[in-house]
């Protein structure tokens, strides 16, 4: 009986959290983004971008993320492969996490807004 009471004093085993995937797009960037919030959920919207951990879906289709560089917590650079092409995109996330700006060609790039959850 004494060993049962000793066991109850031991700390609970720690569940190990899986290490974040260094090649996955950071969670803050994930989800559906659109240049027009009224078009959220529509695959026909030319301003639509859906970011998943290893994929990006643009108007022209789904692409694989083949390289990721996290420049800082709000800025990422992606190499995206949509056969037969591979191209780079840089995105800047606003401090309120509601706007995503494509800064691939400079700081004046397209701005997309985070779509409401559940409308991926």
Residue pairs with C-beta under 8 A, 6 or more apart in sequence:
21 53
22 68
23 54
23 65
23 67
23 68
24 53
24 54
24 68
25 51
25 52
25 53
25 54
25 65
25 68
25 76
25 78
26 70
26 73
26 76
28 73
28 74
28 93
28 97
29 51
29 76
29 91
29 93
29 100
30 51
30 52
30 53
31 50
31 51
31 114
31 115
31 117
31 120
32 40
32 41
32 48
32 49
32 50
32 114
32 115
32 119
32 120
33 48
33 49
33 50
33 51
33 100
33 112
33 113
33 114
33 115
34 40
34 45
34 47
34 48
34 49
34 112
34 113
34 115
35 45
35 46
35 47
35 48
35 110
35 111
35 112
35 113
36 45
36 47
37 113
37 115
39 45
39 47
39 48
40 48
40 115
40 116
40 119
41 115
41 119
41 120
42 48
44 59
45 59
46 59
47 59
47 110
47 112
48 57
48 58
48 59
49 56
49 57
49 58
49 100
49 112
50 56
50 57
50 120
54 64
54 65
55 62
55 63
55 64
55 65
56 62
56 63
56 65
56 78
56 80
56 89
57 63
58 82
60 82
61 82
62 82
63 80
63 81
63 82
64 80
64 81
64 82
65 78
65 79
65 80
66 79
66 80
66 81
66 86
67 78
67 79
68 76
68 77
68 78
68 79
69 76
69 77
69 78
70 76
71 77
71 90
74 92
74 93
74 94
74 95
75 90
75 91
75 92
75 93
75 103
76 90
76 91
77 88
77 89
77 90
78 88
78 89
78 90
78 91
79 86
79 87
79 88
80 86
80 87
80 88
80 89
88 104
89 102
89 104
90 102
90 103
90 104
91 100
91 101
91 102
91 103
92 100
92 101
92 103
92 107
93 99
93 100
94 100
94 101
97 114
98 113
98 114
99 111
99 112
99 113
99 114
100 111
100 112
100 113
100 114
101 107
101 109
101 110
101 111
101 112
102 109
102 110
102 111
102 112
103 109
